[in-house]
Amino acid sequence: MITTKNTTVGFIGIGVMGNHMARHILNAGYVLHIYSRTRSKTQDLCQQGAVWQDSIAQLAKQCQVIITMVGYPTDVESIYMDSDGILENAGSGTITLDMTTSRPDLAATLYETGQKKGIHCLDAPVTGGDIGAKNATLSIMVGGEVEGFTRILPILELMGKNIHHQGPAGSGQHTKMANQIAIAAGMVAMCEALSYAGKAGLSLEKVIENIGQGAAGSWSLHNLAPRIIKQDFSPGFYVKHFIKDMGIALESAKAMGLKTPGLELAAGLYAQLAAQGSENEGTQALYKLFQE
């Protein structure tokens, strides 16, 4: 049974979302050890009681639960598989939770490698952006063994509300790919719709209020369209990370023999946006392409 009294939690990756997610765990009373490539990003958490570790290996040796929230599958592979990584240094019985959006096949590899060492590796990507991370309302999609999911659930509930075990290792990542495919086409449609309304001389605020209550309503329309109106393109989720996600989805779909023309269109548009210098902006920056 995981409780605040018997569980030390490690969190690797204190970024836009990871900072909020780690804070919820700390505020719940868990002893929290943290590591991030940029130590300055962890200053606030350390001032509130989190324990900084100088290496992943040191963190892994001291924690019963280890959560990772980093940028790319290559980062995940290094953090888990290197000689100074998690799987070489964590103790038997440790539960790891990779919340990065990563490759389904890598999630399966981590699970299989962990099993040989008595380490339970789950994949648990999330959706909900910086808003969901801050408000602890993330949707969390989990792959891996049910026993590990059941044990880790009290910690997952500190970060999200819509939490489901989707199946064996890799299933959480496959679910996230389905989510990203839906978002990709939706973002193109949302930006196109706002551009049309603007060209027609309409009030974008009134349009959002009107169409958002019907079939056109979406999370992106309600949460990102208001940012677009304010010309706020700061990242709740980076363009560069969305491009990474779409690349994984395209590769996975190709491996399954599935055609994804909507995803291909969105990926091409975001690649164009990144080439224009917006890779570190939020995904709502796609709107800029429609203003040219």
MARVEXSE-915100 format. One record per atom (N, C-alpha, C): residue in one letter; x, y, z. Coordinates in steps of 0.1 Angstrom, whole numbers, padded with zeros to 4 digits, always signed. Layout:
aXYZ
...
# end
This chain:
m+0008-0012+0000
m+0000+0000+0000
m+0009+0013+0000
i+0007+0021-0010
i+0014+0034-0010
i+0008+0044-0002
t+0016+0049+0008
t+0011+0060+0017
t+0022+0070+0018
t+0019+0082+0023
t+0029+0093+0026
t+0039+0088+0036
k+0036+0079+0044
k+0045+0075+0055
k+0055+0064+0051
n+0052+0056+0040
n+0061+0046+0037
n+0067+0047+0022
t+0064+0058+0016
t+0068+0059+0002
t+0075+0072-0001
t+0087+0071-0006
t+0095+0083-0011
t+0093+0083-0026
v+0090+0094-0031
v+0087+0096-0046
v+0098+0104-0052
g+0102+0099-0064
g+0112+0106-0072
g+0105+0112-0084
f+0109+0124-0088
f+0103+0131-0100
f+0114+0136-0108
i+0115+0132-0121
i+0125+0136-0130
i+0119+0143-0142
g+0123+0156-0143
g+0117+0164-0154
g+0108+0175-0148
i+0114+0186-0144
i+0106+0197-0138
i+0104+0208-0149
g+0095+0206-0158
g+0093+0215-0169
g+0079+0223-0167
v+0073+0227-0178
v+0061+0235-0177
v+0050+0227-0170
m+0049+0214-0173
m+0039+0206-0166
m+0044+0199-0154
g+0056+0194-0155
g+0062+0186-0144
g+0063+0194-0131
n+0065+0207-0132
n+0066+0215-0120
n+0053+0214-0112
h+0042+0216-0119
h+0029+0215-0112
h+0026+0201-0106
m+0029+0191-0114
m+0026+0177-0111
m+0034+0173-0098
a+0047+0177-0098
a+0055+0174-0086
a+0050+0181-0074
r+0046+0193-0076
r+0041+0202-0065
r+0029+0195-0058
h+0020+0189-0066
h+0008+0183-0060
h+0013+0171-0051
i+0023+0164-0055
i+0027+0153-0047
i+0034+0157-0035
l+0042+0168-0036
l+0048+0174-0024
l+0038+0179-0014
n+0028+0186-0019
n+0018+0192-0011
n+0009+0181-0004
a+0009+0169-0009
a+0001+0159-0003
a+0008+0152+0009
g+0021+0156+0011
g+0028+0151+0022
g+0039+0140+0019
y+0041+0137+0007
y+0051+0127+0003
y+0065+0133+0004
v+0075+0125+0008
v+0089+0129+0007
v+0092+0129-0008
l+0096+0140-0014
l+0098+0141-0028
l+0113+0144-0032
h+0119+0136-0039
h+0132+0138-0045
h+0131+0142-0059
i+0138+0152-0064
i+0137+0157-0077
i+0150+0158-0084
y+0150+0156-0098
y+0161+0158-0106
y+0157+0164-0119
s+0164+0174-0124
s+0161+0180-0137
s+0174+0185-0144
r+0175+0185-0157
r+0187+0189-0163
r+0190+0204-0160
t+0180+0212-0158
t+0182+0226-0154
t+0178+0228-0140
r+0188+0228-0131
r+0185+0229-0117
r+0178+0241-0112
s+0180+0252-0119
s+0173+0265-0116
s+0158+0263-0116
k+0153+0254-0124
k+0138+0252-0125
k+0132+0246-0113
t+0141+0240-0105
t+0136+0233-0093
t+0137+0241-0080
q+0141+0253-0081
q+0144+0262-0069
q+0132+0263-0060
d+0120+0266-0066
d+0108+0268-0058
d+0104+0256-0051
l+0105+0244-0058
l+0101+0231-0052
l+0111+0228-0040
c+0124+0231-0042
c+0133+0228-0031
c+0131+0237-0019
q+0127+0249-0022
q+0124+0258-0011
q+0112+0254-0003
q+0103+0246-0010
q+0091+0241-0003
q+0093+0227+0003
g+0105+0222+0002
g+0108+0209+0009
g+0112+0198+0000
a+0112+0199-0013
a+0117+0188-0021
a+0132+0187-0020
v+0137+0175-0022
v+0151+0172-0020
v+0157+0170-0034
w+0167+0179-0037
w+0174+0178-0049
w+0184+0167-0049
q+0185+0159-0060
q+0195+0149-0062
q+0204+0153-0074
d+0217+0150-0073
d+0226+0154-0083
d+0227+0145-0095
s+0220+0133-0094
s+0220+0124-0105
s+0208+0115-0104
i+0205+0110-0116
i+0194+0100-0117
i+0196+0088-0108
a+0209+0083-0109
a+0212+0071-0101
a+0210+0073-0086
q+0214+0085-0081
q+0212+0088-0067
q+0197+0088-0063
l+0189+0094-0072
l+0175+0095-0070
l+0169+0081-0070
a+0172+0073-0080
a+0167+0060-0081
a+0169+0051-0069
k+0181+0052-0063
k+0184+0043-0052
k+0176+0046-0039
q+0170+0058-0039
q+0163+0063-0026
q+0148+0063-0027
c+0142+0060-0039
c+0128+0062-0041
c+0121+0048-0044
q+0109+0047-0038
q+0100+0035-0041
q+0092+0037-0053
v+0089+0050-0056
v+0081+0054-0068
v+0089+0064-0076
i+0091+0062-0089
i+0098+0072-0097
i+0090+0076-0109
i+0088+0089-0110
i+0080+0095-0121
i+0089+0102-0131
t+0087+0100-0143
t+0095+0108-0153
t+0085+0115-0163
m+0089+0128-0165
m+0081+0137-0174
m+0091+0145-0182
v+0096+0140-0193
v+0107+0146-0200
v+0102+0149-0215
g+0111+0153-0223
g+0107+0158-0237
g+0105+0147-0247
y+0115+0139-0250
y+0116+0130-0261
y+0118+0116-0258
p+0114+0106-0267
p+0117+0092-0264
p+0132+0089-0262
t+0141+0097-0269
t+0155+0095-0266
t+0159+0098-0252
d+0152+0108-0246
d+0155+0112-0232
d+0150+0101-0223
v+0138+0095-0226
v+0133+0084-0218
v+0142+0072-0218
e+0147+0069-0230
e+0155+0057-0232
e+0168+0059-0224
s+0174+0071-0224
s+0186+0074-0217
s+0184+0073-0202
i+0173+0079-0197
i+0170+0080-0183
i+0168+0066-0177
y+0162+0058-0185
y+0159+0044-0179
y+0170+0034-0182
m+0176+0035-0194
m+0185+0024-0198
m+0200+0026-0196
d+0204+0038-0195
d+0219+0040-0193
d+0224+0034-0180
s+0237+0032-0179
s+0243+0026-0168
s+0240+0033-0155
d+0239+0047-0156
d+0236+0055-0144
d+0221+0059-0144
g+0213+0051-0151
g+0198+0053-0152
g+0190+0046-0142
i+0177+0047-0143
i+0168+0041-0134
i+0169+0026-0132
l+0168+0019-0143
l+0167+0004-0143
l+0180-0002-0137
e+0191+0004-0138
e+0203-0001-0132
e+0205+0002-0118
n+0197+0011-0113
n+0200+0016-0099
n+0188+0016-0089
a+0176+0014-0095
a+0164+0013-0086
a+0163-0001-0080
g+0158-0002-0068
g+0156-0015-0061
g+0145-0023-0066
s+0145-0036-0064
s+0134-0045-0067
s+0121-0040-0060
g+0110-0040-0067
g+0098-0036-0061
g+0094-0022-0064
t+0104-0014-0070
t+0102+0000-0073
t+0091+0000-0085
i+0083+0011-0084
i+0073+0013-0095
i+0078+0026-0102
t+0079+0025-0115
t+0083+0036-0123
t+0070+0040-0132
l+0069+0053-0134
l+0058+0058-0141
l+0063+0068-0152
d+0063+0064-0164
d+0068+0074-0174
d+0056+0081-0180
m+0055+0094-0177
m+0044+0103-0181
m+0047+0111-0193
t+0059+0109-0199
t+0062+0115-0211
t+0054+0109-0223
t+0050+0117-0232
t+0044+0111-0244
t+0056+0105-0253
s+0056+0092-0254
s+0067+0085-0260
s+0063+0074-0269
r+0072+0066-0274
r+0069+0055-0283
r+0063+0043-0276
p+0052+0037-0281
p+0046+0025-0275
p+0056+0014-0274
d+0064+0012-0285
d+0073+0001-0284
d+0084+0003-0274
l+0088+0015-0271
l+0098+0018-0261
l+0092+0015-0247
a+0079+0018-0245
a+0072+0015-0232
a+0072+0000-0230
a+0070-0008-0240
a+0070-0022-0239
a+0084-0028-0236
t+0094-0022-0242
t+0108-0025-0239
t+0112-0023-0224
l+0108-0011-0219
l+0111-0007-0205
l+0104-0017-0196
y+0091-0020-0199
y+0084-0030-0191
y+0091-0043-0190
e+0095-0048-0201
e+0101-0061-0202
e+0115-0061-0195
t+0123-0051-0197
t+0136-0049-0190
t+0134-0048-0175
g+0124-0040-0171
g+0121-0038-0157
g+0117-0051-0150
q+0109-0060-0157
q+0104-0072-0151
q+0116-0081-0147
k+0126-0081-0155
k+0138-0089-0152
k+0145-0085-0139
k+0143-0073-0135
k+0149-0067-0123
k+0140-0065-0112
g+0127-0070-0114
g+0117-0068-0103
g+0112-0054-0102
i+0114-0046-0113
i+0109-0032-0113
i+0096-0031-0122
h+0086-0025-0117
h+0073-0024-0124
h+0073-0011-0132
c+0074-0012-0145
c+0074+0000-0154
c+0061+0002-0160
l+0055+0013-0157
l+0042+0017-0164
l+0044+0029-0173
d+0036+0029-0184
d+0036+0041-0192
d+0023+0048-0189
a+0023+0062-0187
a+0012+0069-0182
a+0012+0083-0188
p+0011+0085-0201
p+0011+0098-0207
p-0002+0106-0203
v-0002+0119-0204
v-0013+0127-0199
v-0017+0136-0210
t-0029+0142-0208
t-0034+0153-0217
t-0041+0163-0208
g-0041+0175-0212
g-0047+0186-0204
g-0039+0198-0203
g-0026+0197-0208
g-0018+0209-0209
g-0014+0215-0195
d-0008+0227-0195
d-0004+0233-0183
d-0016+0236-0174
i-0028+0238-0180
i-0039+0241-0171
i-0043+0229-0163
g-0044+0217-0170
g-0047+0205-0163
g-0037+0201-0153
a-0024+0204-0156
a-0013+0201-0146
a-0014+0210-0134
k-0017+0222-0136
k-0018+0232-0125
k-0030+0229-0116
n-0042+0225-0122
n-0054+0222-0115
n-0056+0208-0111
a-0046+0199-0114
a-0047+0185-0111
a-0059+0178-0117
t-0062+0182-0129
t-0073+0177-0137
t-0069+0169-0149
l-0056+0165-0150
l-0051+0158-0162
l-0059+0145-0165
s-0060+0142-0177
s-0064+0128-0181
s-0052+0120-0182
i-0052+0108-0176
i-0040+0100-0175
i-0044+0086-0181
m-0035+0082-0190
m-0038+0069-0197
m-0027+0059-0194
v-0030+0048-0188
v-0020+0040-0182
v-0019+0026-0189
g-0006+0022-0192
g-0004+0009-0197
g+0006+0001-0188
g+0004-0012-0187
g+0012-0020-0178
g+0004-0029-0170
e+0010-0036-0161
e+0002-0046-0153
e-0008-0039-0143
v-0019-0045-0141
v-0030-0040-0133
v-0025-0038-0119
e-0017-0047-0114
e-0013-0046-0100
e-0005-0033-0097
g+0004-0030-0106
g+0012-0018-0105
g+0003-0006-0106
f-0007-0006-0115
f-0016+0005-0117
f-0024+0007-0104
t-0029-0003-0098
t-0037-0002-0086
t-0028+0004-0074
r-0016+0000-0073
r-0007+0005-0063
r-0004+0019-0064
i-0002+0024-0077
i+0002+0037-0079
i-0010+0047-0080
l-0022+0042-0080
l-0034+0050-0082
l-0035+0062-0072
p-0032+0060-0059
p-0033+0072-0050
p-0024+0084-0054
i-0013+0081-0060
i-0004+0092-0065
i-0010+0098-0078
l-0015+0089-0087
l-0021+0094-0099
l-0032+0104-0096
e-0040+0100-0086
e-0052+0109-0083
e-0048+0122-0077
l-0035+0124-0074
l-0031+0138-0070
l-0029+0147-0082
m-0027+0141-0094
m-0024+0148-0106
m-0035+0149-0116
g-0045+0140-0115
g-0055+0139-0125
g-0068+0135-0120
k-0078+0136-0129
k-0092+0132-0125
k-0097+0120-0134
n-0093+0120-0146
n-0098+0111-0156
n-0087+0100-0159
i-0087+0090-0150
i-0076+0081-0150
i-0080+0067-0154
h-0074+0061-0164
h-0079+0047-0168
h-0067+0038-0171
h-0068+0026-0167
h-0058+0016-0172
h-0063+0010-0185
q-0054+0012-0195
q-0059+0009-0209
q-0054-0005-0214
g-0045-0012-0207
g-0041-0025-0211
g-0026-0027-0208
p-0020-0037-0215
p-0006-0040-0212
p+0003-0029-0216
a+0016-0031-0213
a+0026-0020-0216
a+0025-0015-0230
g+0026-0002-0231
g+0024+0005-0244
g+0010+0010-0247
s+0000+0004-0239
s-0014+0008-0242
s-0016+0023-0238
g-0010+0028-0228
g-0011+0042-0224
g-0006+0051-0236
q+0005+0047-0241
q+0011+0055-0252
q+0002+0054-0265
h-0003+0042-0268
h-0012+0041-0279
h-0025+0050-0277
t-0030+0050-0265
t-0041+0059-0262
t-0038+0073-0264
k-0026+0077-0260
k-0022+0091-0262
k-0020+0095-0277
m-0016+0085-0285
m-0015+0087-0299
m-0028+0090-0305
a-0038+0082-0301
a-0052+0085-0306
a-0057+0099-0302
n-0053+0103-0290
n-0056+0116-0285
n-0050+0127-0293
q-0037+0125-0296
q-0030+0135-0304
q-0034+0136-0319
i-0039+0125-0324
i-0044+0125-0337
i-0057+0133-0338
a-0065+0131-0328
a-0078+0139-0327
a-0075+0154-0325
i-0065+0157-0317
i-0062+0171-0314
i-0056+0178-0327
a-0048+0170-0334
a-0040+0176-0345
a-0050+0181-0355
a-0060+0173-0360
a-0070+0178-0369
a-0078+0189-0363
g-0082+0187-0350
g-0090+0197-0344
g-0083+0211-0343
m-0070+0211-0341
m-0063+0224-0340
m-0063+0231-0354
v-0062+0223-0364
v-0062+0229-0378
v-0076+0235-0380
a-0087+0228-0377
a-0100+0232-0378
a-0103+0244-0370
m-0099+0245-0357
m-0102+0256-0349
m-0095+0269-0354
c-0082+0268-0358
c-0075+0280-0363
c-0081+0284-0376
e-0086+0275-0384
e-0092+0279-0397
e-0105+0286-0394
a-0113+0281-0385
a-0126+0286-0382
a-0125+0300-0376
l-0115+0303-0367
l-0113+0316-0361
l-0108+0326-0372
s-0100+0321-0381
s-0095+0329-0392
s-0107+0334-0401
y-0116+0324-0404
y-0127+0327-0412
y-0136+0337-0405
a-0139+0335-0392
a-0147+0345-0385
a-0141+0359-0385
g-0128+0359-0383
g-0121+0372-0383
g-0122+0379-0397
k-0120+0372-0408
k-0122+0377-0421
k-0136+0382-0424
a-0145+0376-0418
a-0159+0380-0420
a-0163+0392-0411
g-0154+0396-0403
g-0156+0408-0395
g-0164+0405-0382
l-0164+0393-0378
l-0172+0389-0365
l-0163+0391-0353
s-0170+0392-0342
s-0163+0392-0329
s-0159+0378-0325
l-0147+0376-0324
l-0142+0362-0321
l-0147+0357-0307
e-0148+0366-0298
e-0153+0363-0285
e-0167+0357-0286
k-0176+0365-0293
k-0190+0360-0294
k-0191+0347-0302
v-0182+0346-0312
v-0183+0334-0320
v-0179+0322-0312
i-0169+0323-0304
i-0165+0312-0295
i-0176+0308-0285
e-0182+0319-0279
e-0193+0316-0270
e-0205+0309-0276
n-0207+0313-0289
n-0219+0308-0296
n-0217+0293-0301
i-0206+0291-0308
i-0204+0278-0314
i-0198+0268-0304
g-0192+0273-0293
g-0186+0265-0283
g-0196+0256-0276
q-0209+0260-0276
q-0219+0253-0269
q-0225+0242-0277
g-0221+0241-0290
g-0227+0231-0299
g-0217+0220-0303
a-0219+0214-0314
a-0211+0203-0319
a-0196+0208-0322
a-0194+0221-0324
a-0180+0226-0326
a-0172+0227-0313
g-0179+0226-0302
g-0172+0228-0289
g-0161+0218-0287
s-0150+0223-0281
s-0138+0214-0279
s-0130+0220-0268
w-0121+0212-0262
w-0111+0217-0252
w-0103+0228-0258
s-0098+0226-0270
s-0090+0236-0277
s-0097+0249-0279
l-0110+0248-0283
l-0118+0260-0285
l-0120+0268-0273
h-0122+0261-0262
h-0125+0268-0249
h-0113+0273-0242
n-0102+0266-0244
n-0090+0270-0236
n-0079+0277-0244
l-0078+0274-0257
l-0067+0280-0265
l-0072+0291-0274
a-0084+0291-0278
a-0089+0302-0286
a-0089+0315-0279
p-0092+0316-0266
p-0091+0329-0259
p-0077+0334-0259
r-0067+0325-0258
r-0053+0329-0259
r-0050+0335-0272
i-0055+0329-0283
i-0053+0333-0296
i-0058+0348-0298
i-0070+0350-0292
i-0075+0364-0293
i-0066+0374-0287
k-0060+0370-0276
k-0051+0379-0269
k-0037+0379-0275
q-0035+0372-0286
q-0022+0371-0292
q-0012+0365-0282
d-0017+0356-0274
d-0008+0349-0264
d-0004+0336-0269
f+0008+0334-0274
f+0012+0322-0280
f+0023+0315-0271
s+0023+0318-0258
s+0032+0312-0248
s+0028+0297-0247
p+0037+0289-0244
p+0035+0274-0244
p+0028+0269-0232
g+0016+0263-0234
g+0011+0253-0224
g+0016+0240-0228
f+0018+0238-0241
f+0024+0227-0247
f+0031+0231-0260
y+0044+0228-0260
y+0053+0233-0271
y+0049+0228-0285
v+0051+0236-0295
v+0050+0232-0309
v+0059+0221-0312
k+0072+0222-0307
k+0082+0212-0310
k+0078+0198-0304
h+0072+0198-0292
h+0068+0186-0286
h+0056+0180-0293
f+0047+0188-0298
f+0035+0183-0306
f+0040+0177-0319
i+0050+0183-0325
i+0056+0177-0337
i+0062+0164-0335
k+0069+0163-0323
k+0074+0150-0319
k+0063+0139-0317
d+0052+0143-0311
d+0041+0134-0309
d+0035+0129-0322
m+0033+0139-0331
m+0027+0135-0344
m+0036+0126-0352
g+0049+0128-0350
g+0058+0119-0357
g+0057+0105-0352
i+0056+0103-0338
i+0054+0090-0332
i+0041+0084-0337
a+0030+0092-0338
a+0017+0087-0342
a+0018+0082-0357
l+0025+0090-0365
l+0026+0087-0379
l+0034+0074-0381
e+0044+0072-0373
e+0052+0060-0374
e+0044+0048-0369
s+0037+0049-0358
s+0029+0038-0353
s+0018+0035-0363
a+0011+0045-0369
a+0000+0042-0378
a+0006+0035-0390
k+0017+0039-0395
k+0023+0032-0407
k+0027+0018-0404
a+0032+0015-0392
a+0035+0001-0388
a+0022-0007-0387
m+0011-0001-0385
m-0002-0009-0384
m-0009-0009-0398
g-0003-0002-0408
g-0010-0002-0421
g-0022+0007-0421
l-0021+0018-0413
l-0033+0027-0412
l-0030+0040-0419
k-0040+0045-0427
k-0038+0058-0433
k-0043+0069-0424
t-0036+0080-0423
t-0040+0091-0414
t-0038+0104-0422
p-0046+0107-0432
p-0044+0119-0440
p-0046+0132-0432
g-0055+0132-0422
g-0057+0144-0414
g-0044+0147-0405
l-0039+0137-0400
l-0027+0138-0392
l-0015+0143-0401
e-0014+0138-0413
e-0003+0142-0422
e-0004+0156-0425
l-0016+0161-0427
l-0018+0175-0430
l-0014+0184-0419
a-0019+0180-0407
a-0015+0188-0395
a+0000+0188-0392
a+0006+0176-0394
a+0021+0175-0392
a+0028+0184-0401
g+0024+0185-0414
g+0030+0194-0424
g+0029+0208-0420
l+0017+0212-0415
l+0015+0226-0412
l+0023+0230-0400
y+0024+0222-0390
y+0032+0225-0378
y+0047+0225-0381
a+0051+0217-0391
a+0065+0217-0395
a+0068+0230-0401
q+0059+0235-0409
q+0060+0249-0415
q+0061+0260-0405
l+0052+0258-0395
l+0052+0268-0384
l+0066+0268-0376
a+0071+0256-0373
a+0084+0255-0366
a+0095+0261-0375
a+0094+0259-0388
a+0105+0264-0397
a+0105+0280-0397
q+0094+0285-0393
q+0093+0300-0393
q+0097+0305-0379
g+0101+0297-0370
g+0107+0301-0357
g+0098+0300-0345
s+0087+0292-0347
s+0077+0292-0336
s+0077+0278-0328
e+0088+0271-0329
e+0088+0258-0323
e+0087+0258-0308
n+0091+0269-0302
n+0091+0270-0287
n+0078+0278-0282
e+0069+0280-0291
e+0056+0286-0287
e+0046+0275-0285
g+0034+0279-0280
g+0024+0270-0278
g+0017+0265-0290
t+0010+0254-0290
t+0004+0248-0302
t-0006+0258-0308
q-0012+0267-0300
q-0022+0277-0306
q-0015+0286-0316
a-0002+0287-0316
a+0005+0295-0326
a+0002+0291-0340
l-0003+0280-0343
l-0007+0275-0356
l-0016+0286-0363
y-0023+0293-0355
y-0032+0304-0360
y-0024+0314-0369
k-0012+0316-0366
k-0003+0325-0374
k-0003+0322-0389
l-0003+0309-0392
l-0002+0305-0406
l-0014+0309-0414
f-0025+0311-0407
f-0037+0314-0414
f-0039+0329-0416
q-0029+0337-0410
q-0030+0351-0411
q-0021+0357-0422
e-0013+0348-0429
e-0004+0352-0439
e-0011+0356-0452
# end
